[in-house]
Amino acid sequence: MSPVEIYGEDELKPLFEGKFAFLPRIGDTISKERGGYFDYYKVVEIWQREEGESGVFQPCLSVNAID
């Protein structure tokens, strides 16, 4: 699968990109290692963004940080 762009709430640029064996679903939790600890994010939205008029779509997720 191609890299997936992960966006935070009201972000215009991705927080990070990830490669997944399958596309996460709404409600799934993603844990991201950050210097010896993990940040946790809940998937709240999924969409596919076309890159130009190429017919190639980039998978994107919107996430909320879990405290």
C-alpha positions as CSV (number, residue, x, y, z in Angstrom):
1,M,0.0,0.0,0.0
2,S,1.2,3.5,-0.7
3,P,2.1,5.8,2.2
4,V,-0.9,7.2,4.1
5,E,-1.0,10.9,5.1
6,I,-2.2,11.4,8.7
7,Y,-3.7,14.8,9.6
8,G,-4.5,16.3,13.0
9,E,-7.6,18.3,13.8
10,D,-7.8,21.4,11.6
11,E,-4.3,20.8,10.2
12,L,-3.4,21.7,6.6
13,K,-0.2,19.7,6.5
14,P,0.2,16.0,7.6
15,L,1.4,15.3,11.1
16,F,3.2,12.3,9.7
17,E,3.0,9.6,7.0
18,G,2.7,5.9,7.6
19,K,2.8,2.7,5.7
20,F,0.1,0.2,6.8
21,A,-0.6,-3.4,5.8
22,F,-4.2,-2.2,5.4
23,L,-6.0,1.2,5.6
24,P,-7.0,1.9,9.2
25,R,-10.8,2.3,9.8
26,I,-12.7,5.0,11.7
27,G,-12.4,4.3,15.4
28,D,-9.1,2.5,15.1
29,T,-6.2,3.8,17.3
30,I,-2.7,4.5,15.9
31,S,0.3,4.6,18.2
32,K,3.3,6.6,17.0
33,E,6.7,6.4,18.8
34,R,8.0,9.8,19.8
35,G,11.4,9.6,21.5
36,G,10.9,6.7,23.9
37,Y,7.2,7.1,24.5
38,F,4.1,6.8,22.3
39,D,1.5,9.3,21.2
40,Y,-2.0,7.8,20.5
41,Y,-4.4,8.9,17.9
42,K,-8.0,7.9,17.1
43,V,-9.0,7.8,13.4
44,V,-12.1,10.0,12.8
45,E,-12.2,10.5,9.0
46,I,-10.8,8.8,5.9
47,W,-10.6,10.2,2.4
48,Q,-8.7,9.8,-0.9
49,R,-7.0,12.9,-2.4
50,E,-6.2,13.0,-6.1
51,E,-2.7,14.2,-6.9
52,G,-3.3,16.7,-9.8
53,E,-5.3,15.2,-12.6
54,S,-3.2,12.1,-12.6
55,G,-5.9,9.6,-11.6
56,V,-3.6,8.6,-8.7
57,F,-5.2,9.0,-5.3
58,Q,-3.4,9.5,-2.0
59,P,-5.1,7.9,1.1
60,C,-5.5,10.3,4.0
61,L,-6.7,10.0,7.6
62,S,-7.9,12.6,10.1
63,V,-7.0,11.8,13.7
64,N,-7.7,13.2,17.2
65,A,-5.0,12.9,19.8
66,I,-5.8,10.7,22.8
67,D,-4.6,12.2,26.1
